């Protein structure tokens, strides 16, 4: 599973180094392919096997349902295969960088079975605005 936060930079060509701990998890549990899409102000990067599980669930959804259509249009259609190169980097397409307002400094966040990629300033804002007491209440509701 992916956990931890790492500050990295996207180079001028749009390449982002995946943290070595995340590359180890990919090597041990998955392969070197990520599927990246935009959502909620950041990019989500799924190991290809986890994306496949998501696709299998999507296949079961009613295709003319309003929520399904919205999901396909705004989440699924933006997904791009981003293989990890020999140096441990992915090439983040310009369109996806634009969706998440990624310029240079980013925070790469482990989020269980996926990786989130945030603009560093936006991550700081979201983190500061998250009421910590709400997190405790949520954990209690989940039984954790």
ZAKE-513857 format. One record per residue: x, y, z of N, C-alpha, C, O in turn. Coordinates in steps of 0.1 Angstrom, whole numbers, padded with zeros to 4 digits, always signed. Example, Ala and Ser with C-alpha at 12.3 -4.5 7.8 and 13.67 -1.06 7.14 Angstrom:
! ZAKE-513857
+0132-0057+0078+0123-0045+0078+0132-0033+0078+0142-0033+0085;+0128-0022+0071+0137-0011+0071+0129+0000+0079+0134+0011+0080;
! end
This chain:
! ZAKE-513857
+0008-0012+0000+0000+0000+0000+0009+0012+0000+0020+0012+0004;+0003+0023-0005+0011+0036-0006+0008+0044+0006-0004+0047+0010;+0018+0049+0013+0016+0058+0024+0028+0067+0025+0039+0064+0021;+0026+0079+0031+0036+0089+0032+0034+0101+0022+0026+0100+0013;+0041+0112+0025+0041+0124+0016+0055+0127+0012+0064+0127+0021;+0057+0131+0000+0070+0134-0005+0069+0147-0014+0060+0148-0022;+0078+0156-0012+0078+0168-0020+0088+0165-0032+0099+0161-0030;+0083+0167-0044+0091+0165-0056+0088+0177-0065+0081+0186-0062;+0095+0177-0076+0093+0187-0086+0091+0180-0100+0096+0170-0103;+0082+0187-0108+0080+0183-0121+0090+0191-0130+0091+0203-0129;+0098+0184-0138+0107+0191-0146+0101+0198-0158+0089+0196-0160;+0108+0207-0165+0102+0214-0176+0095+0206-0187+0087+0211-0195;+0099+0193-0188+0093+0184-0198+0081+0177-0193+0075+0170-0201;+0077+0179-0180+0066+0173-0175+0068+0160-0168+0059+0152-0165;+0081+0157-0165+0084+0144-0159+0084+0145-0144+0089+0155-0138;+0079+0135-0137+0078+0135-0122+0084+0122-0117+0081+0112-0122;+0093+0124-0108+0100+0112-0102+0090+0106-0092+0085+0113-0083;+0087+0094-0093+0079+0087-0083+0087+0083-0071+0098+0078-0073;+0083+0086-0059+0091+0083-0047+0096+0068-0047+0088+0059-0051;+0108+0066-0043+0114+0053-0043+0105+0043-0035+0104+0031-0039;+0100+0047-0024+0091+0038-0016+0079+0033-0024+0075+0022-0023;+0073+0043-0032+0062+0039-0040+0066+0030-0051+0059+0021-0055;+0078+0032-0057+0083+0024-0068+0085+0009-0062+0083+0000-0069;+0090+0008-0050+0092-0005-0044+0078-0012-0042+0077-0024-0045;+0068-0005-0038+0055-0011-0037+0050-0015-0050+0044-0026-0052;+0052-0007-0060+0047-0010-0074+0055-0023-0079+0049-0032-0084;+0068-0023-0076+0076-0035-0081+0071-0048-0073+0071-0058-0079;+0069-0046-0060+0066-0058-0052+0051-0063-0054+0049-0075-0053;+0042-0054-0057+0028-0058-0057+0021-0057-0071+0011-0063-0073;+0027-0048-0079+0020-0045-0092+0030-0046-0103+0038-0056-0104;+0031-0036-0112+0041-0035-0122+0045-0020-0124+0041-0013-0115;+0051-0017-0134+0056-0003-0135+0047+0006-0143+0051+0016-0149;+0034+0003-0143+0025+0011-0151+0015+0018-0141+0009+0012-0132;+0013+0031-0144+0003+0038-0136-0007+0044-0146-0004+0047-0157;-0020+0045-0141-0030+0052-0149-0033+0064-0141-0037+0064-0129;-0032+0076-0148-0033+0089-0141-0046+0096-0146-0048+0096-0158;-0053+0102-0137-0065+0110-0141-0066+0122-0131-0059+0122-0120;-0075+0131-0134-0076+0142-0125-0089+0141-0117-0099+0135-0122;-0089+0146-0104-0101+0145-0096-0098+0154-0084-0088+0153-0077;-0108+0162-0080-0108+0169-0068-0096+0178-0065-0091+0179-0054;-0091+0184-0076-0080+0194-0075-0066+0188-0075-0057+0195-0074;-0066+0175-0077-0053+0168-0078-0053+0158-0089-0063+0156-0096;-0042+0151-0091-0042+0139-0100-0042+0126-0091-0035+0126-0081;-0049+0116-0096-0049+0103-0090-0041+0094-0099-0044+0093-0111;-0032+0086-0093-0024+0077-0101-0027+0063-0095-0024+0060-0083;-0032+0054-0103-0036+0041-0099-0026+0031-0105-0023+0032-0117;-0021+0021-0098-0014+0010-0104-0024+0004-0115-0036+0003-0112;-0019-0001-0126-0027-0006-0136-0037-0017-0131-0048-0018-0136;-0032-0025-0122-0041-0036-0117-0053-0030-0109-0064-0035-0110;-0051-0020-0101-0061-0013-0094-0071-0006-0103-0083-0006-0101;-0065+0000-0114-0074+0006-0124-0083-0004-0131-0095-0002-0134;-0077-0016-0133-0085-0027-0139-0097-0031-0131-0108-0033-0136;-0095-0031-0117-0106-0034-0108-0117-0023-0109-0129-0026-0109;-0112-0011-0110-0122+0000-0112-0130-0001-0125-0142+0001-0125;-0123-0005-0136-0129-0007-0149-0140-0018-0148-0150-0017-0154;-0137-0028-0141-0146-0040-0140-0159-0035-0132-0170-0039-0136;-0157-0026-0123-0169-0021-0115-0177-0012-0125-0189-0012-0124;-0170-0004-0132-0176+0006-0141-0184-0002-0152-0195+0002-0156;-0179-0013-0156-0186-0021-0166-0200-0026-0162-0208-0028-0170;-0201-0027-0149-0214-0031-0143-0224-0020-0141-0236-0023-0138;-0220-0008-0143-0229+0004-0141-0239+0005-0152-0235+0002-0164;-0251+0010-0150-0260+0013-0160-0255+0025-0169-0253+0036-0164;-0253+0022-0182-0246+0032-0190-0254+0045-0193-0248+0055-0196;-0267+0045-0191-0275+0057-0193-0278+0064-0180-0286+0074-0181;-0273+0059-0169-0275+0066-0157-0268+0079-0156-0256+0080-0161;-0274+0090-0151-0268+0103-0150-0255+0103-0143-0245+0109-0148;-0254+0096-0132-0241+0096-0125-0230+0088-0132-0218+0092-0132;-0234+0078-0139-0224+0070-0147-0219+0079-0158-0207+0079-0160;-0228+0086-0165-0223+0094-0176-0214+0105-0171-0203+0108-0177;-0217+0111-0160-0208+0121-0154-0195+0116-0150-0184+0122-0153;-0195+0104-0144-0182+0097-0141-0174+0094-0153-0162+0097-0153;-0180+0089-0163-0172+0086-0175-0167+0098-0182-0156+0098-0187;-0175+0109-0182-0171+0121-0189-0160+0129-0182-0150+0134-0188;-0160+0129-0169-0151+0138-0162-0140+0131-0154-0130+0137-0150;-0141+0118-0152-0131+0111-0144-0124+0101-0154-0112+0101-0156;-0132+0093-0159-0126+0082-0167-0120+0086-0180-0110+0081-0184;-0127+0096-0187-0122+0100-0200-0108+0107-0200-0101+0108-0210;-0105+0113-0188-0092+0120-0187-0081+0111-0183-0069+0115-0182;-0083+0098-0181-0073+0089-0177-0063+0086-0188-0066+0085-0200;-0050+0085-0184-0039+0083-0193-0029+0073-0187-0026+0074-0175;-0025+0064-0195-0014+0055-0191-0001+0062-0190+0003+0069-0199;+0006+0061-0179+0018+0067-0176+0028+0057-0171+0030+0056-0159;+0035+0050-0180+0045+0040-0175+0057+0047-0168+0060+0059-0172;+0063+0040-0159+0074+0045-0152+0087+0042-0160+0089+0030-0164;+0095+0052-0163+0107+0049-0171+0118+0043-0162+0116+0041-0150;+0130+0041-0168+0141+0034-0161+0146+0043-0150+0153+0038-0140;+0144+0056-0150+0148+0065-0139+0138+0067-0128+0140+0075-0120;+0127+0060-0129+0116+0061-0119+0107+0073-0121+0101+0077-0111;+0106+0078-0133+0097+0089-0136+0086+0086-0145+0086+0076-0152;+0075+0094-0144+0064+0093-0153+0063+0107-0160+0068+0117-0155;+0058+0106-0172+0056+0118-0180+0041+0122-0178+0032+0115-0182;+0039+0133-0171+0025+0138-0168+0021+0146-0180+0027+0157-0182;+0011+0142-0187+0006+0150-0199+0002+0164-0195-0003+0167-0184;+0005+0174-0204+0002+0188-0201-0012+0190-0197-0015+0198-0188;-0022+0183-0204-0036+0185-0200-0039+0182-0186-0046+0189-0179;-0033+0171-0181-0035+0167-0167-0028+0176-0158-0033+0180-0147;-0016+0181-0161-0009+0191-0153-0017+0203-0152-0018+0209-0141;-0024+0207-0162-0032+0219-0162-0045+0217-0153-0049+0226-0146;-0051+0205-0154-0062+0202-0145-0059+0204-0131-0068+0209-0123;-0048+0200-0126-0044+0200-0112-0035+0212-0109-0030+0213-0098;-0033+0221-0119-0025+0233-0117-0011+0230-0112-0005+0236-0103;-0005+0219-0118+0008+0215-0114+0018+0223-0123+0018+0222-0135;+0027+0230-0116+0037+0237-0124+0051+0231-0121+0058+0226-0130;+0056+0232-0109+0069+0227-0105+0068+0219-0093+0070+0207-0093;+0066+0225-0081+0067+0218-0068+0054+0211-0066+0043+0217-0066;+0055+0198-0063+0043+0190-0060+0045+0182-0047+0056+0180-0043;+0034+0177-0042+0034+0168-0031+0028+0155-0036+0017+0155-0041;+0036+0144-0035+0031+0131-0039+0027+0123-0026+0035+0121-0017;+0014+0120-0026+0008+0115-0014+0004+0100-0015-0003+0097-0025;+0007+0092-0006+0003+0078-0006-0011+0078+0000-0014+0083+0010;-0021+0072-0008-0035+0071-0004-0040+0057-0005-0049+0054-0013;-0034+0048+0002-0038+0034+0003-0034+0027-0010-0023+0023-0012;-0044+0025-0019-0041+0018-0032-0039+0027-0044-0039+0022-0055;-0038+0040-0041-0035+0049-0052-0026+0060-0047-0023+0061-0035;-0021+0068-0056-0012+0079-0053-0019+0092-0057-0025+0092-0068;-0018+0102-0049-0023+0115-0052-0011+0125-0055-0001+0124-0048;-0013+0133-0065-0003+0143-0069-0009+0157-0068-0018+0160-0076;-0004+0165-0059-0009+0178-0056+0001+0189-0059+0013+0187-0057;-0004+0200-0064+0004+0212-0064+0007+0215-0049-0001+0214-0040;+0020+0219-0046+0024+0220-0032+0016+0231-0025+0013+0229-0013;+0014+0242-0031+0006+0252-0025-0008+0248-0022-0014+0251-0012;-0014+0241-0032-0028+0236-0030-0029+0226-0019-0038+0226-0011;-0019+0217-0018-0019+0207-0008-0018+0214+0006-0025+0210+0015;-0010+0224+0007-0009+0231+0020-0022+0238+0024-0026+0238+0035;-0029+0243+0014-0042+0249+0016-0053+0239+0021-0060+0241+0031;-0053+0228+0014-0063+0217+0017-0060+0212+0031-0069+0209+0039;-0047+0209+0033-0043+0204+0046-0047+0214+0058-0052+0209+0068;-0045+0227+0056-0048+0237+0066-0063+0238+0068-0067+0241+0079;-0071+0236+0057-0085+0238+0058-0092+0225+0063-0104+0226+0066;-0085+0214+0065-0092+0202+0069-0093+0202+0085-0082+0202+0091;-0105+0203+0090-0106+0204+0104-0102+0190+0110-0108+0180+0107;-0092+0191+0119-0087+0179+0125-0097+0171+0133-0096+0159+0134;-0106+0179+0140-0116+0172+0148-0126+0164+0140-0131+0154+0144;-0128+0168+0127-0136+0160+0118-0130+0147+0115-0137+0137+0113;-0117+0147+0114-0110+0134+0111-0111+0124+0122-0114+0112+0120;-0111+0129+0134-0112+0120+0146-0127+0115+0146-0128+0103+0148;-0136+0123+0144-0150+0118+0143-0152+0108+0132-0160+0098+0134;-0146+0110+0121-0147+0101+0110-0141+0088+0113-0147+0077+0111;-0129+0088+0119-0123+0075+0123-0132+0068+0133-0132+0056+0133;-0138+0075+0142-0147+0069+0152-0159+0062+0145-0162+0051+0148;-0165+0069+0135-0176+0064+0128-0172+0051+0120-0180+0042+0119;-0160+0051+0115-0155+0039+0108-0151+0028+0117-0148+0017+0112;-0150+0030+0129-0146+0020+0139-0131+0018+0140-0127+0007+0143;-0124+0028+0136-0109+0027+0137-0103+0034+0149-0091+0034+0151;
! end
